[in-house]
Amino acid sequence: MYTIPYRHIHLDFHTSGVIDGIGKDFSRLEFQQALIDGCVDSITICAKCHHGWMYYPSRTFSAHPHLTCDLFGEMLSAAHEIGLTVEAYISVGYDEDIALLHSDWLIRNADQSLDSTADFLSPGYHQFCLNSPYLDRVCAQVDDLLSSYKVDGIFLDIVGERECYCAYCMRESQILGIDPKDTKAMGKIWKRTYAEYVRRIQEVVDRVQPGIEVFHNSGHVNRGRIDLMKVNSHLELESLPTGGWGYDHFLLSSRFVQPLGIPFLGMTGRFQYGWGDFGGFKHPNGLRYETSRFLANGAGCSIGDQMHPYGKLDPFLYQMIGNVYREVKQVQKWCEDVVPVSEIGILSTEISGNYVVQGVEDSLRKGSSDIGVVRILQEGHYLFDVIGPDTEFSCYKVIILPDCIVGDAELQEKILTFITNGGKVLATGTSGIGINGGMDLQLGVTWTGKDPYQPNYIHPSFTLGDLKSDSFVMYLGCQLCEVSPESKTLARIQEPFFNRSLEHFSSHYHTASTLIDSGAGVVASNRGIYCTWNLFAEYALKANLAAKYIVLNLLEMLLPLRLVRCEYPSQVEISLMHQVSFKRLVLHVVNGSRVNHGLQMEVVEDFIPLLPTPVHLRISQKIIRIYLVPQESDLTFTQTDGLIDFTVPTFSCHQLVAIEYEN
C-alpha cells in the first residue's frame, strides 16, 4: 500500500551533452545536509533525462558524455542513508540523443510536423511515439535501471494517449481499415498504444523489482479517465501555478481525485516560471500557500527543483524549503488518511467529453465552464467535489451541470433518480434541456433556440450581492425557452437595441438594454433551477461579478442549510476533511493574496492577516472538543440542534481547526 510522502522533492536534471564536468562538485555530505535542512522525507532522482543521457554507468545505454561519477547511484544511496524513500526518474517521451538517428520513431502531427518542437532547426525536445520500436528501448532502459539499483519507485515522464500520425500509426490504420482523418477512430490506435506501453512496463517491474511504486506522468490527469489513473500506484498532480497550469488547475484536479481514494501528491516548483528556470525563485510565501492548498485538498506535497550540472544543490534554497516543510510536518498528522466532506457535486465538462486537454496546460477556453464553477463555489466557501457520470450521486444534496454538459440516456436516468430521492439540480446554458434530442431533465422549460443577441441582459428578481442595479450585461449570450405553468421565473432576459455591426453600433463597447423584459432567463421548479446563460464560462472568461452573484443566490435557494457558513473574503479557500479513525473533522482555512505580475502571472508574495471570523458548522455528531492546529489551543464553541458556532482567531496563511466528536 502506497504511503503518501508529505515533504517530497522532485529533482530534475535535464542536462545538455555539451556541458562538461557533470557531477564534478557532488558531495554526499552536502547533498544529505541540504535534504535534512529542507525537512525532506522523499525524493525523485534523475536516472535518465530528456536529453537521453543516463546518469549512471549503464551497461547498454549512453551515459552523459561528461559524467564524472555514478551520480544517480551516489544520490540514491545518500538519500537512503538518511531515511528518505527514492523514486527513480526516467524520461520516456523524450530521448533527444537519438532523435535525429531515429526520426521515424517520433510523433508526427497530421501535417507531419514534429511534436513538442516542430522541426530540427529550433531548440527543444522531440517526442517519441510508443507505437514504434522505441517502446523496446524504453522497456530495456527500465530493465537496465532496476537491475542495477534498488529503488522505492519509478516516475515515468512525458507519456499518455498521444495523437500521432507517424508511419507506424498510419500503417496500423491501414491494417485496421481506419480512415486517418477520423480522429475518433484513430483514437483506438492511440489508446491501444498507451495500454501496451503500460502493460510492458509493468511486466518489467514485476519481473525485476516487483512491488515498487509506479507513476506515469502526462502533465495533466484527465478527469474523464479513471482507467488511466488506476494504472498508477498513486498520482502526482503536476500543477505549477506560475509555470502554465495556473491556480485553478490543481483545485479542479484534486477535487476530482479526492473522492476516488487514490493517494496523491500536489506538485509545484520552486521556480518563478516553469521547469528549468535556473536562478528563478518563487517567494517563500508562494510555496507556503501552495503547499497549504495541497494539504487542504487531501494531498501530500512535492516541490520541484533542478540540480546544477556540477551536482550541487543550493543550500539557501533548501533552507527556504525547510521553513515551508517544517510547517507541513507540524500539521501532517491532521492531514493523513482523510476523506473529503462535500455536499455539492459538479459534473465536469471534461469528464462529460466536451473537450480533451492536450499538453501540460488546462486550456482556459476549453475548460472555462469547469474553471468558472470551481472559482465561484470556492469563493462562496461551499464544500464540493468534481464528479463524473460514474460517480455515486446519493452523497450530494445538489448536482451542478455547468453550461454545456453532454449527457446520454443513462446519465439522464441517473440524475432523475437523484432528483426523485430528494436531490436538486442547478443547470446552465445548454445542459439538461433536451437540445437536439439530448438529455432532458424536465426542469420546467422547453428549449426554443439560441438568443440571436449577444451580449444581452439579465433582469433578476433578487439582489446580486453588492450590485444594486436592475439590469446586468451577460457577455456570452444565452438560450431561449418556454416556461411550464408550474415553474417560477426568477429572472428575465432583456435584449439590446441591436447587435453591434457596421450598420448598427452605439458607443464604445456594446449596445444598451431596451429595459424591456422578454423571455425567461432563470426558472425554478421542484427539480431544481435552470439558467439560460453560460454563467460559469461568463465568470471564468469575462470575470462577470453578476454571474457569480447569480450562482450564489441560486445555491442559497437550493441549499439553505449548508454545512459550513462563514464570512471570509473571497480569496480564502476552505475545505472540511474527515479523519474517521480519529473521530474528528478538520477544517482548513487557506488565505493567500494572488496578484498579477508581469504578463498575467499570478504571484503570492504577501499575506494579509485575517481578522477573527465566526464559523458555523452543521454537524450531527456531539462535539467534545474544538482546537487550533498545530497550536493545540482550545476554542470556545456552542452546539445547538446540530449547529456548531466558534470563532477562528487571526492568522495569515493556513489555519487548521480540529473538531473531535463522540460516537
Secondary structure, 3 states (H helix, E strand, C coil): CCCCCCCEEEEECCCCCCCCCECCCCCHHHHHHHHHHCCCCEEEEEEECCCCCECCCCCCCCECCCECCCHHHHHHHHHHHCCCEEEEEEECCECHHHCCCCHHHECECCCCCECCCCCCCCCCCCEECCCCCHHHHHHHHHHHHHHHCCCCEEEEECCCCCCCCCHHHHHHHHHHCCCCCCHHHHHHHHHHHHHHHHHHHHHHHHHHCCCCEEEEECCCCCCCCHHHHCCCCCEEEECCHHHCCHHHHHHHHHHHHHHHCCCEEEEEECCCCCCCCCCCCCCHHHHHHHHHHHHHCCCEEEEEEECCCCCCCCHHHHHHHHHHHHHHHHHHHHCCCCEECCCEEEECCCCCCCCCCCCCCCCCCCCHHHHHHHHHHHHCCCCEEEECCCCCHHHCCEEEECCCCCCCHHHHHHHHHHHHCCCEEEEECCCCECHHHCCECCCCEEEEEECCCCCEEEEECCCECCECCCCEEECCCEEEEEECCCCEEEEEEEEECCCCCCCCCCCCCCCCEEEEEEEEEEEEECCEEEECECHHHHHHHHCCHHHHHHHHHHHHHHCCCCCEEECCCCCCEEEEEEEHHHCEEEEEEECCCEEEECCCEEEECCCCCECCEEEEEECCCCEEEEEEECCCCECCEEEECCEEEEEECCECCEEEEEEEECC
